[in-house]
């Protein structure tokens, strides 16, 4: 009997759908309070996940879902970096 590896699921803060962790972009708040994007999924700190499409990001931005998830203000530059990354195809 082969062991089936379980794929971790995370909820997108934009559309609120559960998706594979690897299919989402992680925004992370470091222990020092800096917010950045984490493409490896290994940075230390609190993470929140967004689908790699601009509609989910717009929705998350409008509802301030990332701010609530990370419990901090999100700099405009982080949103811009996410938008660029999504435009480049992640």
VMD Tcl script that draws the C-alpha trace (Angstrom):
set ca {
  {0.00 0.00 0.00}
  {1.47 3.32 -1.06}
  {1.31 6.22 1.34}
  {-0.50 9.15 -0.23}
  {1.17 12.43 0.62}
  {-1.34 14.96 1.84}
  {-1.19 18.32 0.07}
  {-1.48 21.21 2.51}
  {-4.47 23.48 1.88}
  {-4.67 27.19 2.67}
  {-7.48 29.72 2.35}
  {-7.11 32.67 -0.01}
  {-7.88 35.90 1.86}
  {-9.46 37.32 -1.33}
  {-11.93 34.68 -2.53}
  {-11.95 32.67 0.75}
  {-11.52 29.39 -1.19}
  {-9.35 26.54 0.04}
  {-6.58 25.77 -2.45}
  {-3.26 23.93 -2.55}
  {-0.66 25.86 -0.58}
  {1.79 25.77 -3.51}
  {-0.76 27.40 -5.85}
  {-1.00 30.52 -3.65}
  {1.27 33.50 -3.03}
  {2.24 33.97 0.62}
  {2.59 37.38 2.21}
  {4.53 37.14 5.46}
  {5.01 39.43 8.44}
  {8.44 38.80 9.91}
  {9.05 38.77 13.66}
  {10.52 42.28 13.18}
  {7.20 43.46 11.72}
  {8.26 43.76 8.06}
  {5.79 42.59 5.42}
  {7.13 40.90 2.29}
  {6.29 38.21 -0.23}
  {7.49 34.68 0.38}
  {7.78 32.50 -2.71}
  {9.57 29.63 -0.94}
  {7.01 29.30 1.86}
  {9.87 29.04 4.34}
  {10.30 32.57 5.70}
  {9.67 32.84 9.43}
  {6.67 34.81 10.61}
  {2.92 34.98 10.18}
  {1.65 34.23 6.70}
  {-1.47 34.96 4.70}
  {-2.25 33.52 1.29}
  {-3.68 35.04 -1.90}
  {-4.54 33.39 -5.22}
  {-2.16 34.43 -8.01}
  {-4.82 36.44 -9.82}
  {-5.47 40.16 -9.67}
  {-9.19 39.81 -8.84}
  {-8.42 38.05 -5.55}
  {-5.77 40.61 -4.71}
  {-8.18 43.49 -5.43}
  {-10.81 41.87 -3.24}
  {-8.31 41.25 -0.42}
  {-7.07 44.83 -0.69}
  {-10.58 46.32 -0.67}
  {-11.72 44.28 2.34}
  {-8.36 44.84 4.10}
  {-8.17 41.06 4.55}
  {-4.35 40.95 4.46}
  {-4.13 43.65 7.12}
  {-6.45 41.66 9.37}
  {-4.72 38.34 8.70}
  {-1.26 39.74 9.43}
  {-2.50 42.14 12.11}
  {-0.52 45.07 10.68}
  {-0.72 47.84 8.08}
  {0.38 46.67 4.64}
  {2.65 49.09 2.74}
  {1.52 50.08 -0.77}
  {4.81 48.66 -2.10}
  {3.84 45.12 -1.03}
  {0.57 45.31 -2.99}
  {2.46 46.71 -6.00}
  {5.03 43.92 -5.79}
  {2.22 41.33 -5.66}
  {0.51 42.89 -8.69}
  {3.79 42.85 -10.65}
  {4.42 39.24 -9.69}
  {0.92 38.25 -10.84}
  {1.37 40.15 -14.13}
  {4.61 38.21 -14.71}
  {2.78 34.94 -14.18}
  {3.90 34.31 -10.61}
}
mol new
graphics top color blue
foreach p $ca { graphics top sphere $p radius 0.5 }
foreach p [lrange $ca 0 end-1] q [lrange $ca 1 end] { graphics top cylinder $p $q radius 0.2 }
display resetview
